[in-house]
Amino acid sequence: MSATDLDPAALEWLSLEDGEEIVWASGPDRRTLVPAFAVGIPLSIVLIGIVIIASEYLRVTNTHYVVTNQALYKKTGVFSRDVKRIEHAKVQDISYSQSAVGNHFGYGTVEVSTAGGSGVELAFQSVPDPRAVQGRISDLVDRGGRGSRDEEPVDDILAEILTELRAIREAVEESESNARPDRPGDARSNSDDPRSPR
């Protein structure tokens, strides 16, 4: 699978952060246009077929998917532009599916779910070789997928939190022991204590 199947001019919408590099870029497989042509050509006599073919062609050619070393991007829109970005750190689950036709021709849909999200947050529809795309994204996410960012590993963060909690507990125990009377003469008499038996 090549790193990018798109002309660099097609990616003019993409603004990368410092240290972010494109790992893979593509769009929907052109063979997904076959059903639109199959329906549109006979209907072109009534002119509605031309609209069906043109709209599907514009949708397919104006949809782009990009995987970088830090995030996933999906760009859609013909006259307007909608760009969705999900950082690798937020990716919870990656799956792919193929219809019978997609399985025959080698394209399918890769779906990405995020932590805290409800269902599929991002779908790369009709991508060539969806299993390879899913594998590439999984590898990036498993390796930390955070590119060149200097983020502390989770174990280090948990160790720091544990150290802070221990310090807080010691401080609370020390303040409680200082608040308790040390001598019996300083204590309240049992008769003043509402909890004491009479």
N, C-alpha and C positions, 0 to 999 in steps of 0.2 A: 504494500500500500504506500503510495507516494505521500510525501509530507503535505503537498498541496495540489489539488486538482484545479485550482482556481487561478485565473489571471490576476497578478498583483493589483491591477487597476480595479478589480472587483472587490478588493478589500480596503478601498479608500475610506470606508465608514469606520474601520477598526482603529481605535486609539489604544495603544499598548502602554502599560506602566513600565517604569524603569526595570530592566532586567527580564522583562517578559518576552518570550520568544514563541513563535508559532510552531507547534508540533505537527498539527494536521489541520487541513482546511478542505472543505468540499461543499457540495450542495446536493439536492435531490437528484437521483439517477434519472437521466433523460428518458429512459425507457418507461417511466411512469406516465409519459405523455401518450403512450399507445392507446389507452382507453379513451382519452379525450379525442384523439383523432378518429378512433373507431366509431364514436358516437357523433362527433362533429361533422365528419365528411358527408354522411348521408343527410344530415340536417342542414348542410350549407345551402341547399336549395331554398330553404326558408329563411336564410340568413342567421338564424339562431345558432347554427353549427359553427359559424365563423367566430361568433362571440365566445362560445364554449372553448374552442381551440385556442383563441387568442388569450383569454383569461387564464387558462391553465398553463400555457406557455410562459406568460409573464410571471405567474406565481412561482413556477419552478425555477426560472432563470434569475429571479430576484430574491431567492432564499439562499442564505449562506450559513454554513456551520464552521466554527473555528474552535480548535482545542489548542490552548497554549500551555506553557509549563506552570501557569498559575490559575487559569480559569477556563470556563467553557462559554462560548458566545453563540447566539443564534440571531441572525438578522433576517427580517421579513419585511415585506411591503413593496409595492410597485411605485405608487406616487408619494406615499409617506414612508417613513422608516421606523421600524420598531426593533430595537436591539436589546436582548436580554443577556445578562452576564451572571454566572454563578461561579464563585471561587471554589477551588478543589477542597478547601477545608470544610465547606458546608455540605459537600456531597455525602449522602448517606447510603444510597443504593443505585446501582447501574444495571439495567437489564436490556435485552433486545428481543425483538419479535419479528417474525417474517410470515407473510401470508403465503398461500400456495403459489401464487404468481411471483411474489418476491423471492421465495425460496428457489424457484426455477431459474429466475434471472439473476439472483445473487444480491438483492437489495432488501432492506428491512428498516425497522425503526429502533433507535436506541433511546431509552427513556431514563431520565435522571431524576431521582428524588433527593430532597435535601432534609437535613436535620431540622425538625420543627415545622416542616412544610406539610401541606395536606395533599398527598398524592404526588403525581408526576409534575415536577416544576418545569422541566425542559425536555423536549423531544426532538431528536434529529430524525426527521421522517424521510423514508425512502433513500437512505444512504447506501452506497455500495459497500459490500462486505461488512455488515453491522457487527458481526462477531469480533472482527479485528478492531473496529472502532471502540467497542465496549472494552476489549482487552487493553487497548492503549490508554483509555481513560482510567481504568482500574489500576493499571501500573502507576500512573501519575499520582492518583489519590493514595495508593498504598505506600509509595515512596515519600509521602508527605506532600507531594504536588504543590509545594509552596514556592517552587523556583528558588530564587536566591534570597528569599526573605530570611532574616535571622530570628526565627521564632523558637522559643524555648520548648524542648520536648515536654510532653504531658507529665512524665514521671518527675521531672525537675520542679514543675509547677506544683504538683501534689505534695512533694517533699517540703517545699516552702510553706504551703498552707498548713501542713501537719506541724511544722516547727512553730509557726505563729499560734496555732491552737494550743500547743503545749505551754507556750509562754503565757498565754491568756489564762489557762487553767491554773498555773502556778501562782500568777498574780492574784487571782480570785481566792485561792486557798490561803495565801498569805494574808490577804486583807480580812478574811473570815477569822483566821486564828488571832489576828491582832484585835479584832472586835470582841472576842470572847474574854471574860474575866479570868485572870490567872489565880487569884486568891479566893478562898471561900468566903471571907468577910466582905468582899466586893459584890458578891452575887446577891440577887434579890432573894428575899426569903420565900420559901416554898408556899407560904400562905398567900403571898401576893400573886403567885403564878396561877392563872385561871386553869391551866391544864393539870395542875397537881391534884391528887385525890385528897379529899377532906376527911 
